[in-house]
């Protein structure tokens, strides 16, 4: 009895739910490709051991009388490649009343020093393969005169503990609006900001269906990756975790060899899975092809978030599998899903993101169109150390400004892109990038496309297209003249690309961890742009159509990746 009384968690709903789910099964529920196959008892044992190590190594002044972190410095950083080790660290931090800050596994020491200083973090938890890197970070902090930070290894082999071996201390209530998770925004534009999400952000009350399973292919320093890891063990669902940068083919094999019932994809991954199937699997014997399709069809539905999927990719999946398709609009600052289409009532509207998710209030700045404004219990509370940005993030009614645009058609919200980054401002025209990208990917010789606004002194911006040809199409068969001519039926002349760069085999588009193209890096790497496009001295390999509208024509250093890079 005495031993059990020392194993108490604070009254945090997420810890209560974890213990409830741990009582449901003694089977292995976490399968991590980094070499961990764990039960709930294994997970609880490692959580308690890590929590106790934090308590033992932090100065006594960092904790209150209950052994919980003080409110003024609740942040603890986590550096690991393993999804299982992240789970241990996350719950251990919550079990000491703290807030988790996941780092990208390839973070540079200088970047980590900035984040630790910015958040006044008290501790850095490192996974089994990141100890050396954690040491470099600690040394970097010392060299720059910063305060010493406690560095500890995350437990991954503690003695198992049953759910009945751990109790909830009802006297230690956790503020549901207190900091629970910090995610640094990847910043397709601007520097990274630490978005603080409340403790109630990751609380899920539902319980999974028996024999259900999910997969995670994304790292936890992006909210989509963190939630893909946290939700399954919280609701009693088996979890398969892939290694970092898992290939589309490896995901196909996991689906084929395991019964996965739930997964959330990005448009980029669905495109990559499609290419693997059409380029490799379509030539296999029918029986073997069907094994892969049966694996995919075990999914209850196809969930897609992170960006707008191209109509061609969506049609491929819905036609081939017949699975219900759900398009989801979510963001880091919103704490997860905001809008989603109804799987029981498929929509014909392109780029529809459906209606508000349960518990979420949504309005548009101009009534039936404009900026998407959101209010929910689990949205951003503030940005760390940036009072001005925190204040500017909300309107006068407390709605979060997303910076994304939409309009309403028959009760459905239709995504119109980013207020600035997803538009090209060409002379007096505003060109919606997503519309041009969709038109390009519908061309039979284009596998993937990204549109960027290329700065130009006269036109303000030129519509630049970066395209990847299909594997069976020679690069030299694609020209800007051909592309513009082939787009004449779908786009007006001013919307067609004025610059074209065709990718070589082996070249890769730089993406954020949430698989959104990093457009400033694309400008530099593929269009050779550091300031403005030069009509007189164009970048080799980039075709140009001038810079006038059609009617006139007729007459890795630090911060390269915002501190969010993954290791190879």
C-alpha positions, -999 to +999 in steps of 0.1 A: +000+000+000+028+024+009+045+018-025+013+027-043+008+060-025+041+073-038+029+066-074+003+094-078-005+115-108-020+149-105-056+153-114-050+160-151-078+147-173-053+134-199-036+112-172-070+100-159-079+090-194-045+072-199-051+051-168-086+043-179-074+030-213-045+011-196-071-010-178-086-023-211-058-046-223-025-063-214-015-068-251+013-048-268-003-016-280+027+004-293+049-009-321+078+016-328+101+009-358+130+022-337+128-011-318+101-008-291+071-031-287+054-020-255+023-027-234+005-001-213+023-015-182+056-009-200+045+027-208+034+034-173+066+021-158+087+043-181+065+073-174+069+070-136+106+064-138+112+094-161+089+116-139+108+105-108+142+113-124+130+148-133+119+154-097+152+140-083+174+161-106+157+195-107+165+220-079+140+219-051+131+255-059+117+244-093+089+224-076+060+233-053+050+215-021+032+188-042+062+180-063+047+198-093+066+224-114+061+260-105+037+280-127+063+305-138+086+278-154+066+248-165+084+240-197+105+209-204+121+201-238+121+167-255+147+155-281+141+120-295+136+102-328+114+075-312+077+080-310+075+057-280+101+078-261+082+109-270+051+094-254+070+085-223+084+120-220+051+138-228+032+119-201+061+122-176+061+159-181+023+161-176+027+139-145+049+167-130+025+194-140+046+206-169+043+215-206+061+195-233+082+212-260+091+187-286+123+194-307+130+182-342+156+154-339+180+172-362+179+205-343+211+224-342+226+233-309+223+270-316+187+267-324+179+246-293+198+272-272+174+299-285+143+278-278+155+269-243+163+305-235+131+318-250+109+294-229+131+293-197+129+256-199+143+238-168+151+204-183+160+186-216+148+150-219+168+130-245+160+098-263+184+068-264+200+079-297+201+117-289+223+117-258+253+131-277+233+157-294+218+168-260+253+171-246+262+195-275+232+216-267+241+218-230+277+227-239+265+254-263+244+270-236+274+270-213+296+286-239+272+314-244+268+321-207+233+307-203+220+290-172+228+253-168+200+230-179+193+196-165+197+169-192+182+135-186+176+103-206+141+092-213+134+058-197+125+030-221+131-002-201+117+003-166+098-024-147+062-025-158+035-009-137-002-018-138-028+009-139-039-001-104-004+006-092-009+043-099-035+066-084-048+101-090-042+127-063-075+146-063-060+174-042-036+184-071-059+200-097-044+210-130-057+242-146-072+231-180-062+264-195-026+261-182+002+253-207+002+217-219+021+216-252+043+241-271+047+237-308+070+261-327+053+271-359+073+260-389+069+294-405+064+292-442+069+329-437+086+347-408+105+333-379+093+305-356+070+313-327+063+291-297+025+284-298+013+275-263-017+251-263-037+245-232-037+213-211-072+205-223-060+205-259-051+168-260-079+154-239-100+128-257-130+111-240-140+085-267-128+049-266-117+031-297-135+001-312-119-032-303-091-044-326-086-009-341-052+004-350-036+035-362-002+046-377+020+076-373+046+086-399+051+122-387+074+136-360+060+150-328+074+185-332+046+192-356+011+191-340-002+166-365+026+142-355+021+148-318-016+141-320-011+110-342+011+096-314-010+108-284-046+099-295-042+061-300-029+052-265-053+077-249-084+060-265-072+024-264-061+020-300-030+000-311-003+023-326+023+016-353+051+042-355+073+044-385+108+058-386+115+094-396+112+101-433+095+068-439+090+063-476+056+059-492+065+023-501+072+015-465+038+029-456+022+007-482+040-023-468+028-015-433-008-012-445-005-045-463+010-064-434-011-050-405-047-042-402-047-004-399-081+011-394-073+047-389-048+071-404-045+108-413-027+116-445-014+148-461-020+156-498+017+151-505+017+116-490-014+106-509+002+117-541+034+097-532+013+066-523-005+070-556+028+072-576+042+041-559+010+022-568+009+033-604+046+031-610+054-002-591+024-021-579+003-019-610+027-042-628+025-069-601+003-100-605-033-092-597-033-113-565-004-093-551-019-060-562-050-069-543-031-076-511-019-040-511-054-027-519-069-048-492-045-033-467-055+002-477-092-007-477-090-017-440-091+020-433-125+032-421-120+063-442-094+085-459-086+115-437-066+143-454-053+174-438-024+198-439-032+214-473-057+212-501-055+179-521-056+182-559-088+170-575-069+144-596-053+128-565-086+127-546-105+112-576-078+085-579-083+073-543-120+075-541-124+058-574-099+030-567-108+022-531-144+035-526-134+046-491-152+076-477-130+107-480-128+135-454-111+167-460-100+184-428-089+220-421-066+223-391-037+244-378-012+244-351-026+275-334-061+261-335-050+230-316-062+206-342-092+201-364-114+232-371-135+222-401-142+188-418-164+175-446-191+150-439-181+115-449-218+105-451-226+133-475-198+136-500-194+171-514-190+182-551-174+215-541-137+217-549-116+226-518-146+223-495-135+219-458-171+212-447-185+225-414-171+233-379-159+203-358-177+197-326-169+222-299-155+247-324-170+281-334-161+295-368-169+328-385-156+346-415-144+382-412-167+395-440-197+374-431-200+349-460-163+353-470-130+365-457-105+353-431-113+322-411-117+331-374-118+304-348-128+300-311-124+267-293-114+254-258-081+239-272-068+267-293-036+288-287-035+307-255-005+328-263+029+329-280+058+325-256+076+357-249+057+377-276+030+397-260+025+418-292+020+387-314-003+371-288-025+401-287-026+405-325-036+368-329-071+374-317-100+397-327-120+419-303-144+389-296-116+365-287-116+346-321-082+334-333-071+349-366-059+321-389-046+341-418-065+317-441-094+327-464-126+309-472-162+315-485-194+298-477-215+279-503-247+262-492-235+260-456-201+246-465-168+264-460-146+265-491-109+271-487-095+300-507-059+298-497-036+319-475-043+356-472-010+364-488+014+335-493-010+315-514-016+343-539+006+358-566+001+395-571+008+401-608+003+437-619-033+444-610-042+408-608-044+385-577-038+349-588-048+320-565-019+296-563-040+266-556-060+270-587-029+271-609-014+241-591-046+221-596-046+230-633-010+220-637-014+186-619-043+178-642-019+179-672-011+143-682+027+148-681+028+165-647+032+145-615+034+174-590+034+212-590+041+241-568+034+277-576+053+306-561+052+344-565+086+354-579+094+391-570+097+413-601+104+450-602+078+458-628+051+432-623+054+430-585+053+392-587+055+367-615+036+334-614+064+308-612+057+271-616+079+243-604+068+210-618+078+174-615+073+154-648+058+120-647+084+092-646+077+082-682+079+117-697+113+130-708+121+164-693+130+180-726+094+174-739+081+199-715+083+236-723+067+268-710+050+273-743+035+239-742+023+243-706+007+276-713-010+263-744-023+232-726-036+254-698-055+277-722-088+257-717-086+259-679-070+292-670-072+327-684-039+340-699-029+362-669-031+332-646-008+309-666+028+306-654+053+332-666+082+312-653+088+275-655+113+252-638+111+215-646+126+193-619+154+168-626+152+132-613+165+131-577+156+168-569+132+172-540+109+200-530+117+214-495+088+209-472+080+220-436+075+191-412+038+194-419+046+188-456+038+223-468+063+236-494+088+261-481+083+287-508+111+310-498+135+281-501+120+271-535+126+306-548+162+304-539+169+268-548+150+264-581+145+299-594+178+314-581+161+343-564+175+361-535+158+394-542+142+401-577+139+383-610+161+396-637+146+398-672+179+407-686+199+379-668+174+350-662+184+320-641+197+291-662+172+263-664+142+286-658+121+295-689+105+330-689+075+345-707+084+381-700+067+401-673+038+419-689+001+409-690-010+390-721-028+419-737+004+440-735+025+412-749+002+408-778+010+444-785+221+240-434+230+270-414+212+278-382+175+288-390+176+274-426+148+252-414+135+272-384+149+248-359+124+221-370+146+199-391+147+162-387+178+141-388+184+118-417 
